[in-house]
Amino acid sequence: MPADTGPVLRALKRMMAMRHYMRSQTVEGVTDTRAIDEVGLSVAQVEEMYRYLAIANYEDRFVIPTSHREMAGDAFAERNGCGFTFGDGCHGSDSKFNLFNSSRIDAINITEVRDKAEGE
């Protein structure tokens, strides 16, 4: 059973109309309501949408999770830690997983090189 794409398309059209209306106000200095009239929105609805979707308060932009000092571990040892890994620590991964889903794989199999060197 195919999904109903109507609500998604309607929401995207409303967001595009909001952008067009706000751009006409801020850039051109003209209030052009043709786009929002076409999708059935009022000026008040567009202003509210813009407030929620486009402008975040300063305290909402950067949210740093709070923690209790007694529950926090010593972060000094983690300061030079690794970035994103696949759960195998700071060394290279043995998996051939490619995060970017491309056909290019630059993985070097180190274990085969070591085995050949030890056998000689």
C-alpha positions as CSV (number, residue, x, y, z in Angstrom):
1,M,0.0,0.0,0.0
2,P,1.6,3.3,-1.1
3,A,2.0,6.0,1.5
4,D,0.0,9.2,1.3
5,T,2.4,12.0,0.2
6,G,-0.3,14.7,0.3
7,P,0.4,15.9,3.9
8,V,4.2,16.1,3.2
9,L,3.8,18.0,0.0
10,R,1.3,20.4,1.6
11,A,3.8,21.0,4.5
12,L,6.7,21.6,2.1
13,K,4.6,24.0,0.0
14,R,3.6,25.9,3.1
15,M,7.3,26.2,4.2
16,M,8.2,27.4,0.7
17,A,5.4,30.0,0.9
18,M,6.6,31.1,4.3
19,R,10.2,31.6,2.9
20,H,8.9,33.5,-0.1
21,Y,6.7,35.8,2.1
22,M,9.5,36.5,4.6
23,R,12.1,37.1,1.8
24,S,9.8,39.6,0.1
25,Q,9.4,41.4,3.4
26,T,13.1,41.5,4.4
27,V,14.9,41.7,1.1
28,E,12.5,43.6,-1.2
29,G,10.7,45.5,1.5
30,V,7.3,44.5,0.1
31,T,4.5,42.4,1.6
32,D,3.7,39.9,-1.0
33,T,0.9,37.6,0.2
34,R,0.3,35.7,-3.1
35,A,2.2,32.6,-2.0
36,I,0.7,32.3,1.4
37,D,-2.8,32.9,0.0
38,E,-2.2,30.1,-2.5
39,V,-1.5,27.6,0.3
40,G,-4.2,28.9,2.6
41,L,-2.1,30.5,5.4
42,S,-2.7,33.8,7.1
43,V,0.0,36.4,7.9
44,A,-0.3,35.5,11.6
45,Q,0.2,31.8,10.9
46,V,3.3,32.6,8.8
47,E,4.8,34.8,11.5
48,E,4.3,32.0,14.0
49,M,5.8,29.4,11.7
50,Y,8.7,31.7,11.1
51,R,9.2,32.2,14.9
52,Y,9.3,28.4,15.5
53,L,11.1,27.3,12.4
54,A,13.6,30.0,11.5
55,I,14.5,32.0,14.6
56,A,15.7,30.2,17.7
57,N,16.3,32.0,20.9
58,Y,20.0,32.2,21.9
59,E,19.5,29.7,24.8
60,D,17.9,27.3,22.4
61,R,20.7,27.4,19.8
62,F,23.4,25.8,21.9
63,V,22.1,23.2,24.3
64,I,24.8,21.8,26.6
65,P,23.5,18.9,28.6
66,T,23.7,19.5,32.3
67,S,25.1,16.9,34.7
68,H,25.7,16.6,38.4
69,R,29.3,17.1,39.5
70,E,29.1,14.0,41.7
71,M,28.1,11.9,38.8
72,A,30.5,13.3,36.2
73,G,33.7,11.4,35.5
74,D,37.1,12.9,35.2
75,A,37.2,14.5,31.7
76,F,40.9,15.3,31.8
77,A,41.9,11.9,30.4
78,E,39.3,12.3,27.6
79,R,40.6,15.7,26.3
80,N,42.8,14.2,23.6
81,G,40.6,11.2,22.9
82,C,39.5,10.0,19.6
83,G,36.7,11.4,17.4
84,F,34.1,9.3,15.8
85,T,34.8,5.6,15.8
86,F,32.7,2.5,15.3
87,G,33.2,1.2,18.8
88,D,36.7,-0.1,18.4
89,G,38.6,2.5,20.3
90,C,41.3,4.8,18.8
91,H,42.9,2.3,16.5
92,G,41.9,1.7,12.9
93,S,38.8,-0.4,12.4
94,D,39.1,-4.0,11.1
95,S,35.7,-3.6,9.5
96,K,35.3,-2.6,5.8
97,F,32.3,-0.4,6.8
98,N,32.2,2.8,4.7
99,L,30.4,5.7,6.3
100,F,29.9,7.5,3.0
101,N,28.5,4.6,1.0
102,S,30.9,5.0,-1.9
103,S,32.6,2.3,-4.0
104,R,36.0,3.7,-3.1
105,I,37.7,1.8,-0.2
106,D,41.1,2.9,1.0
107,A,41.4,0.2,3.7
108,I,44.8,-1.4,4.1
109,N,44.7,-4.9,5.6
110,I,47.6,-4.7,8.1
111,T,47.2,-8.2,9.4
112,E,48.1,-9.8,6.0
113,V,51.2,-7.6,5.8
114,R,52.3,-8.7,9.3
115,D,51.6,-12.4,8.6
116,K,53.8,-12.3,5.5
117,A,56.6,-10.5,7.3
118,E,56.6,-13.0,10.2
119,G,56.6,-15.9,7.8
120,E,59.7,-14.8,6.0
